[in-house]
Amino acid sequence: MPTVDGPAGLADPLTDPLEALRALKEQAGSGPDPEATRRQHAKGKLTAHERIGLLLDKGSFTEVEPLRRHRASGFGLEAKRPHGDGVVTGFGTVEGRTVFVYAADFRVFGGALGEAHAQKIHKLMDMAIAAGAPLVSLNDGAGARIQEGVSALAGYGGIFRRHTKASGVIPQISVMLGPCAGGAAYAPALTDFVFVVRDISQMFITGPDVVRAVTGEDVSMDELGGAQVHGEVSGVAHFVCDTEEDCLAEVRLLLSMLPANNRDLPPAVPRPDLTQERAEALAQLVPRDGNRAYDVGEVIAEIVDDGDYLEVHASWAANLVCALARLDGHVVGIVANQPSVFAGVLDIRASEKGARFVQFCDAFNISLLTLVDVPGFLPGVGQEHEGIIRRGAKLLYAYCNATVPRISVVLRKAYGGAYIVMDSRSIGADVALAWPGNEIAVMGAEAAADVIFRREIAASDDPGATRERKVAQYREELVHPYYAAERGLVDDVIDPRDTRTVLIRCFAMLHSKHADLPRRKHGNPPQ
């Protein structure tokens, strides 16, 4: 009796079909051989199925195309046609909500992408877009499969196109759990969030050997594109974790705070009525002296539910904090100047970091809370030559374009163009609040007096006393805490201890906000 083509040693699928199917799927899931699994574990890395098991709710995973095999011939591939073709694709749940996932299997062809491998990913991405559910990629591969030539490159093109199509439609998360080189590195860069793990994650366009040959620079894989590099220097990675287990737990936490798609609201958590709850510590956390630093993270912790928030890009552009948290059970995106790092000044990196975060929140219906304590944009030749004008404008564009509920709170100082950019009332904040002692002005009183009264101070018999008097005059007339409120640019000056209560009420009022942008194909943001 004839049999179908299948791996040696398995039951005849025509005489014992159920046993053959069981054995075939067992072999496909266990990898090419036990030794490959041992090598993976020896590197401190989990297998594709183990990673999926940690990411998804127990027992919820349904695999798609586990029996797919490549059809390439030549260069030794005809003798090795494992089922699955080096990638595990499927769907399951995280806290009961559907999530699509694909995981490269480094044990098969080093996780390299070929035609069949890519087609499995294409199908899964199309399913995720159609279902309106988040997509998570677990990356651990050596790039394009060289033996398949341009077919492998075309496979990446299809992935890039689908990531772009899904952008702003479903949340997309990339988890780097091994090497990611060449064109493969662009796919994670197109997604919303990138996770990396210390000591095992690497991302680069050209590897150390090519860099050495072309530039003469001698650099290791970690030095070129390791977790620390992308978490602190390049800004490619949004989250840096110590272990795979911690990383996948963090991905689950992030998913728990995101909507399934751009038509849904983020999941809310029922809470007791705490609208009268006061945060007493807020009255003491921010120093009155505008030159004294403090950690805005402590302010955030006093405002949000249970003091918990998930910071994005924690080690990159740390002068601006971007975080997701819950306020009265509802998810909010928080953007806050960090006075403990460069005095909370805005620069190129902070502007780009904030802009991308604001755009993400707006795309996925996450309300925005902006905490302002900013002395201005960072001055300097380097910033100007690197394009602070166009790159700083990204944050301004993102806020102006955002239609989700937006509330800003001036904690202490807000000077110049940076005040405008940090979601001021003039660019569309729905509610603008301030704490007593705020200083909202073009610049600080000292600097302003030196400009306005320069000649008068210089001609005075006692320049020091004259300057001090003029500084006091400018502060009294233009920088006092109620100047902006008197002109309607601040809706209210509030007791810091009431901040949480006021924010809960204001966001509740804005829950049904509806705002439309002019009809257009898309905007043309500054690059």
Buried (B, 14 or more C-beta within 10 A) or exposed (E): EEEEEBEEEBBBBEEEEEEBBEBBBEBBBBBBEEEBBEEBEEEEBBBBBBBBBBBBBEEBBEBBBBEBBBEBEEEEBEEEBBBBBBBBBBBBBBEEBBBBBBBBBBBBBBBBBBBBBBBBBBBBBBBBBEBBBBBBBBBBBBBBBEBBBEBBBEBBEBBBEBBEEBBBBBBBBBBBBBBBBBBBBBBBEBBBBBBBBBEBBBBBBBBBEEBEEEEEEEBEBBEBBBBBBBBBEEBBBBBBBEBBBBBBBBBBBBBBBBBBBBEBBBBEEEBEEEEEEBBEEBBEBBEEEBEEBBBBBBBBBBBBBEEEBBBBBBBBBBBBBBBBBBBBBBBBBBBBBBBBBBBBBBBBBBBBBBBBBBBBBBBBBBBBBBBBBBBBBBEEEEBEEBEBEEBBBBBBBBBBBBEBBBBBBBBBBBBBBBBBBBBBBEBBBBBBBBBEBBBBBBBBBEBBBBEEBEEEBEEBEEEEEBBBBBBEBBBEEBBBBEBBBEEEBBBEBBEBBBBBBBBBBBBBEBEEEEEEEEEEEEEEBBE
